[in-house]
Amino acid sequence: MSVGVSDFVTILAGNYLQPLATLVERLVARQREGLPGIKANEAEIDWSVTSILIAVVMFESWLGRVRLDLGASAPKQYKALAFYDELRAQDASLPDVTEAFVIRDVIAHNHIWEVEFEWADSGHTLRSLNHAKGGDAKFNSVVDIATGLSKGLGLHLVPDLIDRSDVKKVLELIIRAMTALRDAKLLMPQALNGHAVIADGKRVTLAEIAALI
């Protein structure tokens, strides 16, 4: 009887790729419906908010791998965004991902907005927004309170408006960040080269998942 020893690292990042691909596939299966500027329809919101949560958690998990690989030289920051920002301070090629973490927080913490709109036979018009509950310093730094959009990417920070456009923007931002980390030899190439399966057995990478939207 032979005896051996093996080990592994408990990084879940790659395990999020298939669920993300499945969510995006369901998201794009029908056209966006709802009231433009007022509310997305329920199915659009369902798939969009879940896709964004998984995408940002996946990125956080990859940052955990980066921290492990850096060892003693890793920045002494233990929150994912603060850790990444320390890396950015050392490498200007890394994009700012603050807005991705802000929309993640908006969803996870269910920010409350009060929305007033006017309706008539001709359609619906947004009258006012009031951010009633939620937010921190990074939220306040990126949000345009008057429009409910982030200042850079134009992400919807009013939860009922979050739709596929936000999923695409968040995914593309995360892909840019992961690509820059890979190019800086901080992230293993496999992070961007992994595959998930969608309809008819087609294999897709993270970039190809974003391109579906």
RASULBEL-V80635 format. One line per field, one symbol per residue. burial: 1 if it has 16 or more other ideal C-beta (glycine too) atoms within 10 Angstrom, else 0. Layout:
burial->???
//
This chain:
burial->000000000010110110011111101000000110011100011011111111111111111111100000001000011011101100000110111111111110001010000000000001001010001001100110000111001011111111111111111111101111110001110011010101000001110011011
//
